[in-house]
Amino acid sequence: MTNIKFFKRDGGFFKIICDGHTGFGVEGEDIVCAALSSIVQTAVLGVLQIAAVNAEFKRDEERGYLELTLPENITERQRHDANVILSTLYLGAADLYSGYSDFIELEVL
């Protein structure tokens, strides 16, 4: 099971943690894990490159772990852009969760 946690502060997302493999299919053929991984990694690229936020980023591919934390000292524009990207990620993850809740756990903290 993959656990994806979204952390909110002041009305916006500031941190995400995605941990574990979904177990929907065998490694290399798990479409649920591939879909979730794709949207999470695309959002991370968006935060880092499009929003230009120097976010703290940790990843362990073998474990299926990814963590992204926005720093507190970013501009309002960066905060806005990062929140749009992370909110879009949340919508995608929630949509996957609605169809595959036996394989994905979704939390907003």
Backbone as CSV, one residue per row, in Angstrom:
resi,resn,N_x,N_y,N_z,CA_x,CA_y,CA_z,C_x,C_y,C_z
1,MET,0.840,-1.179,0.000,0.000,0.000,0.000,0.883,1.238,0.000
2,THR,0.455,2.236,-0.756,1.133,3.526,-0.760,0.357,4.486,0.122
3,ASN,1.061,5.155,1.002,0.461,6.175,1.852,0.957,7.522,1.343
4,ILE,0.022,8.386,0.965,0.402,9.731,0.537,-0.238,10.727,1.486
5,LYS,0.621,11.562,2.077,0.180,12.551,3.058,0.446,13.945,2.514
6,PHE,-0.563,14.787,2.648,-0.465,16.190,2.279,-0.560,17.012,3.557
7,PHE,0.394,17.885,3.774,0.427,18.714,4.972,0.061,20.143,4.581
8,LYS,-0.875,20.739,5.341,-1.346,22.097,5.065,-0.966,23.037,6.201
9,ARG,-0.725,24.279,5.797,-0.479,25.351,6.753,-0.939,26.646,6.098
10,ASP,-1.651,27.447,6.837,-2.134,28.736,6.337,-2.911,28.596,5.026
11,GLY,-3.703,27.544,4.933,-4.563,27.363,3.769,-3.907,26.768,2.539
12,GLY,-2.633,26.419,2.619,-1.950,25.848,1.453,-1.105,24.652,1.827
13,PHE,-0.798,23.847,0.834,0.065,22.693,1.057,1.515,23.157,1.170
14,PHE,2.249,22.572,2.118,3.660,22.910,2.258,4.557,21.672,2.269
15,LYS,3.947,20.481,2.330,4.761,19.261,2.396,3.931,18.092,1.887
16,ILE,4.602,17.174,1.185,3.978,15.906,0.807,4.945,14.777,1.135
17,ILE,4.379,13.665,1.547,5.153,12.447,1.759,4.399,11.316,1.070
18,CYS,5.089,10.618,0.216,4.529,9.462,-0.479,5.416,8.273,-0.110
19,ASP,4.817,7.231,0.481,5.621,6.149,1.030,5.018,4.786,0.701
20,GLY,5.818,3.927,0.104,5.424,2.552,-0.152,4.991,2.294,-1.585
21,HIS,4.905,1.023,-1.905,4.446,0.575,-3.222,2.999,0.105,-3.085
22,THR,2.197,0.338,-4.105,0.766,0.046,-3.998,0.467,-1.439,-3.872
23,GLY,1.237,-2.281,-4.545,0.960,-3.719,-4.511,-0.196,-4.135,-5.411
24,PHE,-0.615,-3.256,-6.304,-1.705,-3.578,-7.221,-1.292,-4.662,-8.220
25,GLY,-0.055,-4.597,-8.675,0.457,-5.560,-9.652,1.914,-5.863,-9.363
26,VAL,2.493,-6.727,-10.175,3.899,-7.077,-9.995,4.773,-5.881,-10.367
27,GLU,5.950,-5.833,-9.770,6.879,-4.737,-10.037,7.136,-4.608,-11.537
28,GLY,7.061,-3.407,-12.025,7.263,-3.143,-13.440,5.977,-3.185,-14.253
29,GLU,4.900,-3.719,-13.662,3.615,-3.798,-14.357,2.476,-3.239,-13.508
30,ASP,2.807,-2.569,-12.421,1.814,-2.044,-11.491,1.331,-0.683,-11.997
31,ILE,0.173,-0.668,-12.648,-0.330,0.560,-13.265,-0.747,1.605,-12.231
32,VAL,-1.198,1.172,-11.070,-1.605,2.121,-10.034,-0.369,2.820,-9.470
33,CYS,0.652,2.051,-9.181,1.895,2.625,-8.670,2.511,3.552,-9.722
34,ALA,2.488,3.144,-10.980,3.043,3.964,-12.058,2.275,5.276,-12.195
35,ALA,0.958,5.212,-12.111,0.144,6.424,-12.234,0.420,7.386,-11.081
36,LEU,0.420,6.861,-9.863,0.659,7.710,-8.696,2.078,8.277,-8.728
37,SER,3.052,7.446,-9.034,4.441,7.903,-9.114,4.598,9.002,-10.156
38,SER,3.941,8.837,-11.277,4.039,9.809,-12.357,3.509,11.174,-11.945
39,ILE,2.339,11.212,-11.314,1.801,12.523,-10.946,2.588,13.160,-9.801
40,VAL,3.065,12.331,-8.877,3.857,12.877,-7.765,5.167,13.449,-8.283
41,GLN,5.869,12.695,-9.112,7.159,13.159,-9.620,7.007,14.369,-10.547
42,THR,5.917,14.422,-11.304,5.665,15.580,-12.154,5.414,16.820,-11.295
43,ALA,4.665,16.669,-10.217,4.423,17.794,-9.308,5.721,18.281,-8.676
44,VAL,6.579,17.355,-8.287,7.865,17.735,-7.697,8.675,18.541,-8.713
45,LEU,8.723,18.072,-9.956,9.436,18.817,-10.999,8.831,20.202,-11.184
46,GLY,7.509,20.288,-11.134,6.845,21.586,-11.263,7.226,22.541,-10.151
47,VAL,7.241,22.051,-8.925,7.615,22.897,-7.786,9.064,23.361,-7.929
48,LEU,9.946,22.443,-8.276,11.370,22.769,-8.363,11.696,23.648,-9.567
49,GLN,11.098,23.357,-10.721,11.504,24.040,-11.946,10.547,25.141,-12.404
50,ILE,9.257,24.932,-12.312,8.305,25.933,-12.771,8.096,27.005,-11.689
51,ALA,7.817,26.568,-10.450,7.645,27.524,-9.353,8.994,28.046,-8.856
52,ALA,10.077,27.385,-9.262,11.449,27.775,-8.896,11.654,27.852,-7.383
53,VAL,11.099,26.863,-6.690,11.245,26.789,-5.236,12.387,25.831,-4.913
54,ASN,13.305,26.282,-4.089,14.416,25.442,-3.651,13.933,24.585,-2.473
55,ALA,13.062,23.630,-2.784,12.431,22.797,-1.766,13.365,21.681,-1.316
56,GLU,13.167,21.244,-0.077,13.887,20.077,0.432,13.238,18.839,-0.185
57,PHE,14.049,17.977,-0.736,13.548,16.835,-1.494,14.320,15.588,-1.109
58,LYS,13.590,14.532,-0.713,14.205,13.248,-0.364,13.519,12.161,-1.173
59,ARG,14.301,11.177,-1.605,13.720,10.074,-2.378,14.501,8.793,-2.122
60,ASP,13.758,7.698,-1.996,14.328,6.357,-1.890,13.493,5.484,-2.815
61,GLU,13.989,5.271,-4.025,13.218,4.565,-5.047,12.905,3.130,-4.654
62,GLU,13.843,2.461,-4.025,13.625,1.068,-3.647,12.469,0.932,-2.648
63,ARG,12.433,1.824,-1.704,11.379,1.820,-0.680,10.073,2.405,-1.207
64,GLY,10.170,3.210,-2.269,8.997,3.906,-2.765,8.683,5.124,-1.923
65,TYR,9.727,5.849,-1.522,9.562,6.983,-0.621,9.955,8.269,-1.325
66,LEU,9.106,9.283,-1.180,9.401,10.600,-1.703,8.838,11.632,-0.734
67,GLU,9.641,12.626,-0.416,9.211,13.691,0.484,9.642,15.025,-0.102
68,LEU,8.720,15.978,-0.095,8.996,17.324,-0.578,8.483,18.309,0.466
69,THR,9.347,19.223,0.882,8.971,20.235,1.871,9.354,21.607,1.341
70,LEU,8.377,22.511,1.321,8.643,23.876,0.895,9.311,24.634,2.034
71,PRO,10.320,25.440,1.729,10.922,26.259,2.779,9.971,27.399,3.156
72,GLU,10.164,27.941,4.323,9.293,29.034,4.772,9.625,30.350,4.089
73,ASN,10.864,30.528,3.685,11.308,31.808,3.134,11.214,31.844,1.603
74,ILE,10.005,31.689,1.081,9.798,31.808,-0.358,8.866,32.994,-0.609
75,THR,8.892,33.491,-1.826,8.063,34.648,-2.166,6.591,34.242,-2.224
76,GLU,5.722,35.229,-2.178,4.284,34.956,-2.292,3.968,34.304,-3.632
77,ARG,4.641,34.743,-4.673,4.427,34.160,-6.011,4.836,32.683,-6.024
78,GLN,5.995,32.371,-5.460,6.446,30.978,-5.387,5.471,30.145,-4.559
79,ARG,5.010,30.697,-3.433,4.066,29.978,-2.578,2.769,29.704,-3.342
80,HIS,2.290,30.696,-4.049,1.072,30.533,-4.845,1.257,29.452,-5.909
81,ASP,2.325,29.570,-6.689,2.566,28.616,-7.773,2.755,27.197,-7.238
82,ALA,3.517,27.059,-6.164,3.728,25.734,-5.573,2.414,25.160,-5.063
83,ASN,1.580,26.001,-4.467,0.301,25.519,-3.952,-0.633,25.088,-5.079
84,VAL,-0.611,25.799,-6.195,-1.416,25.381,-7.355,-0.958,24.008,-7.833
85,ILE,0.342,23.817,-7.915,0.892,22.532,-8.369,0.543,21.425,-7.377
86,LEU,0.743,21.666,-6.091,0.472,20.634,-5.086,-1.035,20.380,-4.932
87,SER,-1.851,21.391,-5.139,-3.306,21.196,-5.113,-3.752,20.335,-6.291
88,THR,-3.133,20.539,-7.433,-3.423,19.715,-8.607,-2.988,18.278,-8.358
89,LEU,-1.827,18.108,-7.734,-1.380,16.771,-7.339,-2.405,16.131,-6.413
90,TYR,-2.900,16.885,-5.445,-3.894,16.351,-4.523,-5.136,15.866,-5.286
91,LEU,-5.608,16.647,-6.241,-6.787,16.239,-7.028,-6.527,14.929,-7.765
92,GLY,-5.345,14.799,-8.359,-5.001,13.567,-9.067,-4.889,12.378,-8.132
93,ALA,-4.254,12.590,-6.982,-4.108,11.507,-6.002,-5.473,11.110,-5.438
94,ALA,-6.337,12.086,-5.190,-7.678,11.797,-4.676,-8.498,11.020,-5.700
95,ASP,-8.319,11.340,-6.968,-9.021,10.611,-8.019,-8.546,9.154,-8.074
96,LEU,-7.237,8.940,-7.997,-6.707,7.572,-7.958,-7.197,6.843,-6.713
97,TYR,-7.197,7.536,-5.591,-7.665,6.946,-4.342,-9.123,6.492,-4.460
98,SER,-9.946,7.274,-5.124,-11.366,6.919,-5.235,-11.570,5.599,-5.978
99,GLY,-10.674,5.261,-6.867,-10.790,4.006,-7.602,-9.959,2.868,-7.051
100,TYR,-8.955,3.196,-6.241,-8.003,2.178,-5.785,-7.695,2.323,-4.292
101,SER,-8.721,2.530,-3.485,-8.509,2.766,-2.049,-7.956,1.549,-1.313
102,ASP,-8.013,0.374,-1.931,-7.390,-0.804,-1.312,-5.868,-0.770,-1.446
103,PHE,-5.366,0.148,-2.277,-3.941,0.191,-2.572,-3.290,1.532,-2.241
104,ILE,-4.114,2.557,-1.984,-3.634,3.895,-1.689,-4.329,4.407,-0.435
105,GLU,-3.541,4.957,0.470,-4.105,5.644,1.636,-3.782,7.124,1.460
106,LEU,-4.779,7.974,1.602,-4.629,9.409,1.368,-5.033,10.168,2.623
107,GLU,-4.136,11.063,3.061,-4.407,11.854,4.264,-4.056,13.325,4.010
108,VAL,-4.826,14.193,4.595,-4.512,15.622,4.624,-4.368,15.999,6.086
109,LEU,-3.217,16.506,6.439,-2.911,16.845,7.835,-2.663,18.334,7.992
